[in-house]
């Protein structure tokens, strides 16, 4: 059995992936053009479109500094 070099391996990989992409493209276009076998029921209108709002109150953030392991650390808190 012969050893494949990098160029031959990449060529085989990209060739196979290109064929797979073309096959998926052909299958998806055939699936889109196929008629539906059953009729779908029309969508029902939603009864309650208004929902209660959720209010989240956050404290204002501020930048604080402190000492950690002998070094000054500043961050938003």
C-alpha positions, 0 to 999 in steps of 0.5 A: 500500500502506498503512502499518501502525501499531504497534497493528495490527501487534501485533494481527496478531502476537498474533492469529497467535500465538494461532491457532498455539498453538490449532493446536498444542494441537489437534494434540498432543491428536489425537496423544496419542489416536491408537493406536500402530501397532506394539507396543513390546517390554517394557523389559529390566531393567538388570543393573548398577545399582550403580556405583563412586563417584567421590570428589573431594577439594578443598582448603578455600577461603580468602579472600585479598587482594592488590594489583592496579593500586594497589587491594586485591582480595579473593576466594576462592581 
